Amino acid sequence: MTTVAQRQSAGLWTFTEPISALRDSGCVEIRKAAAVLLCFVVMMDFHKLCTFETFQQVSGRYGYGRNFRDVIEQEFTRIKGVTYLDHAAAALYPESLLRDYCRDISSNVYGNPHSYNPSSRLTHDTVERVRYRVLQHFNTTPEEYSVIFTSGCTAALKLVAESFPWRSHTESQAGSHFCYLTDSHTSVVGMRGLTSGRGVVTLPVSPQELESRAKDEAQVEDVICQTPHLFCYPAQSNFSGRKYPLSHVKGIQARRLYPACAHQGRWFVLLDAASHVSCSPLSLQDCPADFIPISFYKIFGFPTGLGALLVRNDAADILKKTYFGGGTAAAYLSGEDYYVQAANISDRFEDGTVSFLDIIGLNHAFEALYRITGGMHNIQQHTFGLARYTYMLLSSLCHGNGRPVAHIYTEGQFDSPITQGAILNFNLMDSNGQIIGYSRVDRMASLYNIHVRTGCFCNTGACQSFLGITSQQMKRNLQAGHVCGDNIDLVDGQPTGSVRVSFGYMSTFEDCQKFLNFVAECFVEKPVTVDQERLQKLKSAAAASEGSNDSPSIKITNGKVCKGDEKKLTEASLMGFGLRDSNSHGEAYTLTNMFIYPIKSCGACEVHDWPIGPLGLLYDRGWMVVNGNGVCLSQKREPRLCLIRPQVHIHSNKLLLQASGMDTISVPLENDNQSHTGVCHSKVCGDRVETVDCGNEAASWLSDFLGQPCRLIKQRPDFTREMKKRPSGAATSTSLSLVNEAQYLMINRASVELIQNLMSSRQDDSGGDQLLDTQSVISRFRANLVIAGVEPFEEDNWSHLIIGSTRFMVAGHCGRCHMVGVDQDTGTKTKEPLMSLSAYRSGKVTFGVYLTHQLTEVSTAANVLSVGSLIQPDPNCS
């Protein structure tokens, strides 16, 4: 055996071996000094592992492409000095979210969405916009799923339990089964409180049974037995962070997995996504669960008290309500038992008025989350990296005698974010291997301003399984005085719960570092040691799995828009509303003026020869302006839109945005290589529309001009929106742009002149409004086609007409509102011409008629309408 001196002279001095040799010295003082030095050296080794450099070696991705520390300091100043590690319980909201939300509700009037006044319509449209955004977040559409807002995930689960068509077992029919994975939240297990009283069989299923008792193939659908059964399981365990395969959804629905393979009937799946969606993406295209309950505060931190039940539309009709509240009825009678439920799924189940201000806040939450992180895939990579690093070090940390410091409750080794979430559940142990009670850990953590969660986390099944607590022990613990949520952490030396740390999108490496140092300082018998062999294995496994963790990004592009022969197209220029110098009664039935409105509710372009597209006049209402919540802006809410004067330049593929005092900018008319991949959902006249965003330059331009956050969006070329009411005699459906109701709006000069004469006669009673000239009246009615007719309002009785060589059908009369009071040159509001029009028209106030074109099979997109064309009306003589 070599001596210390020999090792030194041979250059073999290492961090630990020579100190170990000193500990064997016969001198007591040397042995004491060696012990202190060894403790210092090993602590140095541990602290080296607690560096950002080591973290980067194993973490994969960190942050979101910017200076992450600066973002945290700007958005989360209130947590300075706080190590918040309870994100699975509640996320933290960024400060910009609240600022934007407060600015929104301080500057807009939001009324009860069940009314029909302007403030109520604003609320309704915003709420509907948020529904679409929720669905978009989960990669699905309103055609596939509906969003029912609730007070939280628990309320969503209770709604399913109360509405599911449970069948009790009888001699003639099999009874329903309510099945759930034992690793489920209390709120899922609690559904049996409703089912047990209805004669429904309750069947808990362990994670092992789910696949071990599965069939090799899906079971043939039983057309005779249609007894409904419900299976519930978590996408991610809120106890351990284990992610269960999303493929289980189809496995149960196809009756391949247990227990569905063992029981005939129709199986529905409830996927508890509350824990999963806090840090991970969820695509309902991949796992078409029938019911998905969520709580939004677990994703965003704000608003609280708001959740949702996502319901697959194909499964919605099985849910049956007994109670009906305000807003859920299509009709009912108080004097007899007569009730017809609302046709819309969301309306049917949202009893009373939804928490609309919270829902509006949700829209700002989405904005902040995506602005800071770029999306859930980035969050998943960031948070998993933090969790894996913490797991690697904590699981390798040892006392001075070599015993492990932590017992970690996990099924795997944190190999992949596909199988493991950003949750770490454990109990600490002393150097003798005895569990340290979670209450002690919690109290010490609070002294260090470290916030963790302790107990069983409302998941008794997982707690029993991981901690090895039998049902009899659970009952004895209750007799010993232990109840859920208390601080009795040990009964007869055995743990009643554990410690959980969880990470969120704003968690940092420093959070991991402070937590690990806290454990080492407070609970490790010195010297602190590390199981290097285990740590190296975990590092190797992490490196091997890193390349397979990245999910392919989803890129949404627009289909190519076919263009007509541009040589046949003329340039549209903004020429005001100057009228042709012609006598409106000179030649009857001619097209005297033609306008397009490229951006919905903005200024007009007068054109003289213009191509007909599949949706109407080419580029008419192809774009629209939306506010910060994604709701379409109109002149009803923002009259200054009329001062924005767009120009269409077909030959240069540009839409120009112009306004007084603003520099002119442009966006492309068509963009085959769409750089803005996000699909935006909004509503036009109650219809859902899919659009693409036109970029930040246009958004900044509009926001500066209008004085509020705005964006310019364009209807997706591959999106089809059909006219609600097909005109009588129409053989096919009619596709629309972002117009309200029809492809074209036509007004008659003779009708304009009649209204003008009425205004003149009422001038003394018009509230001081200046008499409007013909040009101003025409501009306020915002028609595409202005014709010279013979009699006022004769167009109301036409069913068909031909302009030039193009045949049109009359699709209805255009109802008018106070928007016709907006002066299109100044943006100011007047009472006329609506007052005179209302006095003249009895019943619904209409002016002008809607048209749809009828292109023949030989027609092409190069058909052109020209001012001066003759019009052949076909009066409706029936």
ROKEPA-31586 format. One record per residue (C-alpha): residue in one letter; x, y, z. Coordinates in steps of 0.02 Angstrom, whole numbers, plus 32768, in hexadecimal, padded with zeros to 4 digits. Example, Ala and Ser with C-alpha at 12.3 -4.5 7.8 and 13.67 -1.06 7.14 Angstrom:
<sites>
a82677F1F8186;s82AC7FCB8165;
</sites>
This chain:
<sites>
m800080008000;t804880A97FCF;t80598133804E;v801681E1803E;a80C28225801B;q80DE81A17F94;r803981D07F41;q806682887F46;s8111826A7EFA;a80C581FB7E73;g804582807E45;l7FB3820E7E76;w7F6482887EF1;t7EA8828E7ED1;f7E1982EB7F22;t7DE4825D7F95;e7E6581D47FA1;p7EF182367FF8;i7E7382808072;s7E3581D18098;a7EE781A180BA;l7EF982348132;r7E5E81F6818D;d7EBE815681B3;s7F4781B98208;g7F6C819282BF;c7F64824A82E7;v7EB782838323;e7ED2833482E5;i7F0182F68237;r7E6882868232;k7DF683188261;a7E47838981E0;a7E358301815D;a7D7C82EE8181;v7D5F83A8816E;l7DC683AE80CE;l7D6C83178086;c7CC4836980AB;f7CFE84088054;v7D4083AC7FBB;v7CA383437FA1;m7C3683DB7FBC;m7C9C84317F37;d7C79839D7EC5;f7BBD83AA7EE7;h7BBD84657ECB;k7C1584497E25;l7B8283DD7DF2;c7B0D846A7E28;t7B4E84DE7DA0;f7AFB851B7D03;e7B8484C77C9B;t7B57841C7CE0;f7A9F84437CCB;q7AB8846D7C14;q7B0C83C47BF7;v7A6F83647C27;s79DD83DC7C17;g79C483E77B5B;r796B848C7B42;y7960851F7BB7;g78FD85BE7BA3;y78A485FD7B09;g792686487A95;r793886F07AEC;n799287287B88;f792A86BD7BFA;r796687107C99;d793187BB7C5A;v788487797C30;i786F87317CDE;e78A887D27D2F;q782E88377CC7;e779787C57CD2;f77A987787D80;t77F687FF7DED;r778987C97E80;i77E287227E93;k788E876C7EAB;g78DB870C7F3C;v785486857F31;t787585D57EF2;y77C885A17EB6;l77BF84E67E95;d770484C57E9C;h76D384E37DE8;a766E84427DDF;a75F984927E5D;a75F1853D7E0B;a765785947D86;l769686467D9D;y765186CE7D2D;p76C2874D7CD6;e76A888037D03;s768888367C4E;l75F087C57C4E;l759D882A7CD8;r75D088D07C8B;d758488A17BE3;y74E9885A7C36;c74CD88F37CA2;r74E789657C0D;d746789007BAC;i73DC89007C2E;s740189B57C5A;s73EC89F17BA7;n735E89817B6B;v72AD896B7BAA;y728688B27BBC;g71D0888A7BDE;n717187EB7C02;p7185877C7B67;h70CF87477B71;s709687F67B3D;y709D88407A8E;n70DC88EF7AAC;p718889247A6A;s71E589027B0C;s719488577B19;r71BD882C7A65;l7272885C7A85;t727587E57B18;h7221875A7AB6;d7297876B7A23;t732F876E7A94;v72F786D47AF4;e72DA86777A51;r738586AD7A14;v73D386647AB3;r737885BF7A96;y73CB85B179EE;r747285DC7A3A;v746085517ABB;l743B84D57A31;q74CC851479C9;h753F84FE7A60;f750F84477A65;n751E843179A8;t746884147982;t73D484707935;p7320849D7960;e72E8841878E7;e733883957957;y732B83DB7A08;s72C784567A6E;v730484BC7B01;i729584C37B9B;f72D885417C18;t72D0850A7CCE;s731585467D74;g73A484CB7D65;c73D684197D3F;t737483D47DD2;a72D484287D97;a72F283DF7CEA;l730283307D33;k726583487D99;l720983807CFC;v723682DD7CA4;a720782747D3A;e715C82C87D46;s713882C47C8B;f717D821B7C54;p70F081A17C28;w7116811F7CAC;r70B3807D7CA4;s7094800E7D38;h709C7F537D23;t6FF67EFB7D06;e6FC27E4E7CCC;s6FAB7E907C1B;q70437F027C09;a70F67F0D7C42;g71237F9B7CB6;s71A280247C9A;h7253801F7CDF;f72AB80B67D28;c7365808F7D1D;y73FA80F77D4C;l74B580E17D5C;t74E980D37E11;d756A815C7DEF;s74DE81DD7DE3;h74B5827F7E3A;t743382827EC4;s73BC82E17E53;v73BB824F7DD9;v73A381CA7E5E;g731C82367EAC;m72AE821D7E14;r728081747E5E;g721E81D17EE2;l719F81F67E5A;t71AA81507DFE;s719C80DA7E93;g70ED81167EB9;r70B680EC7E08;g70E480357E0B;v7182804F7DA5;v72167FDA7DBC;t72B280357DF8;l73547FE57DBC;p73FE802C7DEF;v74887FF67D77;s75407FF57DA0;p75BC80337D1C;q76027F837D0F;e75597F367CEA;l75337FAF7C5E;e75AB7F5C7BE4;s75D27EB67C34;r751D7E7F7C20;a75097ECC7B73;k74D87E6E7AD5;d75487E617A3D;e74C47EAA79CB;a74357F2479D9;q738D7ED47A00;v73057ED1797E;e72837F5679A1;d71EA7F0D79F2;v71547F547997;i70DC7F027A10;c71267F387AB6;q713B7FF47ABB;t714880077B77;p71B180A47B98;h724E80927C03;l72CA81167C39;f738581007C53;c73E9818E7CA2;y74A581A07CAA;p7522822E7CBD;a759082647C2E;q761082887CB5;s761382537D6A;n760982E87DDD;f766782817E5E;s770082447E01;g76F9829E7D59;r76ED81F87CFD;k769F82107C52;y762981877C1C;p7622815E7B62;l75A281C87B08;s758781327A97;h752380E67B26;v749281527AEC;k747E80F37A49;g74AB80507AA0;i741780607B15;q73A080A17A90;a73CD800C7A20;r73B97F967AB5;r746A7F547AA7;l74A67F8A7B54;y74637F507BFB;p73DF7F687C3D;a73877F917B99;c73BD7EEC7B4A;a73667E8D7BD6;h72BC7EE37BCE;q72497EFA7B3A;g71FB7FA17B13;r7231804C7AD8;w72CA80917B31;f72EB81497B4B;v738E81937B8A;l73A782257BFF;l745A82647BF6;d748782C87C92;a74FE83457C44;a750B83C27CD4;s75BD83927D07;h75FC83697C59;v75D0840B7C02;s762884787C82;c76D0845A7C2D;s76AF83EA7B98;p765783F67AF0;l75BA838F7AD3;s757B836B7A24;l74CA832A7A1D;q74EC82F5796B;d7558826B79B4;c74EA82397A46;p743282577A23;a73F582467AD6;d733C82617AEF;f734D82D47B86;i73E4833D7BBB;p73D883A37C5D;i7459842C7C7C;s747D84BD7CF2;f74CB85567CA4;y752685987D3E;k759785007D35;i75D3853C7C8B;f75D085FA7C9E;g75C086227D57;f7534869B7D2C;p74A0869A7D24;t747586267DB4;g73CB85D97DCC;l73BC85B37D13;g73C6850C7CBC;a737784B27C2B;l7333840E7BF1;l736383E77B3E;v72E083747AF5;r72F383137A55;n725C834479EF;d7239829079BC;a722582647A73;a71CB83007AAD;d711B82C37A8D;i712B82387B0E;l713882B67B9A;k708E82D87BE6;k706683657C5E;t6FDD836D7CDE;y6FF5841C7D23;f6FED84AC7CA9;g7028855B7CD3;g702186037C7E;g705F86037BCB;t705485467BB5;a6FA285397B73;a6F6485537AC2;a6EB6855C7B0D;y6E5A852B7BAC;l6DB585497C04;s6DA385737CBC;g6CF185367CC2;e6D1184867C84;d6D9E840A7C72;y6DDA84457BC8;y6E9184657BA3;v6EF984647B03;q6FB5846A7B1C;a702684E17ABD;a706A84997A1C;n711B84D77A3A;i717D84627AAB;s71D384EC7B0B;d7131854B7B28;r70DD84AD7B60;f7154848B7BF1;e718B85387C29;d7105855C7CAC;g70ED86157CC6;t7169869B7C92;v721A865F7C78;s72A986B67CD1;f72C387247C3A;l734687997C81;d73B087037CB2;i739B86BD7C03;i73D487647BBB;g746A87577C2F;l748C86AB7BE6;n74A786F97B3D;h753087677B84;a757986CE7BDA;f758E86777B33;e75DE87137AEB;a765C871F7B78;l768786667B78;y76AC865E7ABF;r770687057ABE;i777C86D07B48;t779786197B1D;g776485FC7A69;g76F2856C7A97;m76D984CF7AFE;h775E84687AA6;n77E384E37AE0;i779A84E17B8F;q77A184247B93;q785884217B62;h788784A97BDD;t782D84627C74;f785F83AF7C52;g791583E37C4C;l790784317CF8;a78AC839B7D3F;r7926831D7CF7;y79BD837C7D38;t797283877DE6;y794682CE7DE2;m79F5829C7DAD;l7A4A82FA7E3A;l79CB82D67EC2;s79C5821C7E9B;s7A8482167E9C;l7A9B827B7F3B;c7ADB82167FCF;h7B06822B8085;g7BB8822080C0;n7B9E816780E5;g7B6781478032;r7AAD81338054;p7A38818C7FDA;v79E7822E8010;a7944821E7FB1;h78C681997F84;i787B81D47EE0;y77D181947EAA;t77D9817A7DEF;e77BC80EF7D72;g784B811F7D00;q78F0817C7CFE;f78B382217CB4;d78E881E47C08;s787082497B9D;p77ED82D37BAA;i7779825C7B4E;t777081EB7BE7;q779782627C75;g775A830D7CA6;a77AE83987D09;i7781834E7DB3;l77F883007E32;n77AB82A47EC6;f781782637F54;n7837824D800C;l78DD8279805D;m793781FB80CC;d79B6820E8157;s7A5E81B58159;n7A0C811D81AA;g798F810B811C;q78FA814B8181;i787A81BA812C;i787E8271815E;g77CA82AD8171;y778C831F80E7;s774F83A18164;r780183B981A2;v783F83CE80F1;d77B4844A80CB;r77DA84B38166;m789384BA813E;a787084E58089;s7804857780C0;l789785BB8124;y78F985BF8081;n7864860B8026;i7854856D7FBE;h779F85427F95;v777884887F81;r76DE841B7F92;t76CC838E8010;g764D83078039;c75F382907FC3;f75C383157F43;c750E82DC7F34;n754982387EE9;t753481AF7F6A;g754981237EEB;a75F681597EB2;c762781837F65;q75FA80D47FA0;s765280837F0D;f76F680E17F1A;l770280E87FD8;g76C480367FF0;i76338066805F;t75A97FE48068;s74F280108075;q74F27FCF8127;q758380428151;m752680D58104;k749380B18176;r7505809F820D;n7557814481E3;l74AC819481E7;q748C81498292;a7534818F82C8;g74F4823C829C;h753E825281EF;v74CC829F816C;c74EF82DE80BC;g754B838280BC;d758B83838170;n763F838381AD;i764282D681FB;d76CC8294818B;l76FF81F581E7;v76948170823C;d76F680E58292;g779181218236;q7741810B818C;p7720819E8118;t766E81D580F5;g76A2823F8061;s7737828A8007;v778583287FC1;r776483667F10;v77C483E77EAD;s7783841A7E03;f77C184927D7F;g776A85117D10;y779685727C75;m77E185FF7CDD;s784B858B7D49;t790685A67D40;f79A885487D5B;e79C185B07DF8;d792285607E3E;c796F84B47E2B;q7A1484EF7E71;k79C7853D7F0D;f795C84A57F2E;l79EC842A7F1E;n7A5D84937F8B;f79D1849F800B;v79C383E18013;a7A7F83CC8020;e7A90844D80A8;c79FC841B8113;f79E3836080FF;v7A87830F80CA;e7B0082CA814C;k7BA9830E811D;p7C0E82F480B9;v7B9883058027;t7BBC827E7FA8;v7B7B82527EFD;d7B5F81A67EB4;q7BD081C47E1E;e7BA8811D7DCC;r7AED813F7DD0;l7B0581F27D98;q7B6E81BC7D04;k7AEA813D7CCF;l7A6381C27CD7;k7ACF823B7C73;s7AEB81B97BEC;a7A32818F7BE5;a7A0782487BD8;a7A8182627B49;a7A3C81CB7AED;s798882037AFE;e79A582BA7AD6;g799E82A07A1A;s78F782487A23;n789E82C47A92;d787983497A11;s77CC833D79C8;p77B883777915;s77798428790E;i76CE844478C4;k76D384B87831;i763184FD77EE;t763885467740;n75B9858776C7;g758A85327627;k75C385857588;v754B86037543;c753685F87488;k753D869F7435;g74E286D27398;d7533871F7301;e757A87BE734A;k7582880E729F;k74C6881472A0;l74BF8863734C;t74C7891B736D;e750F89737404;a749689AB748A;s74BC8A5874C9;l74698ABD7550;m74058B4274F6;g73928B787582;f72D98B6B7564;g72CD8BDC74CA;l72358BB17462;r72318BA273A7;d71ED8C3B7351;s714D8BEC7317;n70958C077331;s70568B7B73A1;h6FB58B7B733F;g70088B907296;e70218ADA726C;a6FC08A6372DA;y701389CC732A;t70CC89EA7316;l715B89CA738D;t71958A7973BC;n72138A577446;m727589C4748A;f72D589B9752D;i734089387585;y736C893B763D;p740D88D7764B;i741388E87709;k736D88CA775D;s7325896C77A6;c73B289D7775F;g73AA8A5376D1;a736F8A297621;c73CA8A1A757C;e73618A5474E8;v738689EC744D;h734589EF739C;d737589447359;w739088BA73D6;p739E87FB73D3;i732087887423;g736C87087498;p731E866D74E4;l72EB86D07580;g72AF8770752C;l7311880374E7;l73C787D374F1;y741888067597;d7376884F75DC;r737788397699;g740A87C27691;w7458880F772E;m7419885177D2;v745B88AA786B;v744C88547915;n746A889B79C1;g74E088587A45;n746687CD7A6E;g7458879679B9;v73A787DD79A5;c737C882E78FF;l737788EC7906;s72EE894578A8;q72BD89FB7897;k723989DD791C;r72C489D0799D;e73508A2C7943;p730D8AAC78C5;r73BD8AE77899;l73D38A487833;c73828AA577A3;l74198B1A779D;i748A8A88776D;r74908A8A76AE;p74CE89E67666;q750889D675B3;v751589367550;h75A5892874D5;i758E8884747C;h7623888F7408;s769B88A7749A;n763F882F750E;k762988B57594;l75A388F57606;l75D289A5763B;l759B89EC76E2;q75898AA976E1;a75458B28775C;s75608BE0777D;g75FD8BFE77E3;m763C8B4C77CC;d76C48B04775E;t76828A8F76D7;i76A989D776F3;s767B893C7691;v7652888676AC;p764F88027622;l75AA87DB75CD;e75DE872775BA;n766D86D27615;d7698862475DA;n77228616765B;q76BE864B76F2;s7735867A777C;h76AF868E7801;t768485DC782D;g760185FA78B2;v754B85E37888;c74D9866778D6;h7424864778FF;s73A486D17905;k72ED86EE78E2;v7292874E785C;c71D887667870;g71D186CE78E3;d72358660786C;r72DD86167897;v73678648781F;e741A860D7811;t749C868E77E8;v755786AC77E5;d75B1873D7836;c75FF87BE77C2;g769487E5782E;n76D5885F78AF;e76F188F2783A;a763A88FD780C;a760988DE78C1;s7677896D78FE;w763689E17876;l758189BF78A2;s75A189C7795E;d75F78A70794D;f756C8AB778E2;l74D98A757947;g75298A8A79F2;q750A89D97A2C;p755C892E7A12;c752488EE7967;r7558887178E5;l75318858782D;i74F787AA77FE;k74C9875D7757;q745086D17732;r74AA862F770E;p749A86057656;d7477854E767E;f73EE857976FB;t733A856F76BF;r72B085D17710;e720585B476C7;m7173862B76C1;k70F78605774D;k7059861276E6;r706185CC7637;p6FFD863A75BF;s6F5E85EE757D;g6F85858E74E0;a7042858774FD;a708784DF74C7;t712784E6752B;s7166853675CA;t71B685E275C4;s72648603760B;l728886A77662;s731C8715768B;l731A8779772D;v727787CE76FB;n71E787C87774;e7163876A7714;a717887637657;q71F6877975CB;y71B48821758C;l714E88B275CA;m70F0891A754B;i709589C07563;n70298A2674ED;r704A8ADE74CE;a6F908AFE74C5;s6F7F8ABB7575;v70118B2875AE;e6FBE8BC27568;l6F1B8B9A75BF;i6F738B8C7668;q6FD18C2C7642;n6F2C8C877623;l6EE88C4176C6;m6F7F8C827724;s6F688D2D76D6;s6EB48D34770F;r6EE88CFC77BF;q6F7E8D6E77CC;d6F338DD57859;d6F1C8D3678C1;s6FC28CE4789A;g701C8D227934;g70838DA378D7;d70CE8D27785C;q710A8D7877BD;l70A88D497721;l71018CBA76CB;d71248CBE7612;t710A8C2A759E;q71C08BF575A2;s71C38BF1765F;v71238B8C766A;i71648B0C75EE;s72088AFC764C;r71AF8ADB76F2;f714F8A4676AC;r71F689F47678;a71B3899875E1;n721A89397561;l71A6896274D1;v71468A0474B5;i70C68A00742A;a705A8A8173D4;g6FA98A4373E5;v6F008A8E73BD;e6E9A8A7D745D;p6ED58A877511;f6EE289DD7566;e6EAC897E74CC;e6F46891174E7;d6EEF88C87580;n6E7B8867750A;w6F00881F7496;s6F318768749F;h6FB887657419;l701887E073AE;i70A087DF732B;i712D8860732E;g718B885C728B;s719787A1726C;t719887697323;r70FA87267372;f70D2874D7428;m7050871074A4;v7003877F7528;a702B873175D1;g6FC887A57643;h6FBA88567686;c704588AD76E6;g701188DC7797;r7058898177D1;c709A89BF7878;h70EC8A5B78C0;m718B8A39785C;v713D8A9877C9;g714D8B327838;v720C8B317828;d724D8BB677B1;q72C58B577742;d73328BF17727;t73498C2777DC;g73168B95784D;t72998C0178AA;k71EB8BC178D3;t71438C0B78A3;k708F8BD578BD;e706B8BD77805;p70488B7F7793;l700B8AFB780F;m6F828B6C7857;s6F348B9077AE;l6F478ADD7774;s6EF48A9D7813;a6E658B1777FE;y6E498ADE774B;r6E5F8A22775D;s6DE189C777CA;g6E1A892B7824;k6ED088FB780B;v6F38898D77CD;t6F8A8954772B;f6FE289AA769D;g702F89507608;v702C889A75D6;y70AA880E75E6;l70E287B47548;t713C87147520;h718786F27476;q715F865B740D;l71F7862973A9;t71D385AC7320;e724085147300;v729A85707275;s72B8860A72E0;t7366862D7320;a73B0869873A8;a73DF87167322;n732B87547313;v732B880F7329;l72A28888735F;s72A989357311;v725889D97342;g71DD8A0C72BA;s71A1895A729C;l70EA89437278;i707E88EF72FB;q6FEF887B72D3;p6F818866736D;d6F0B87D47384;p6E7F880F73F7;n6E36878F746C;c6D858782742D;s6D4B86FA74A1;
</sites>
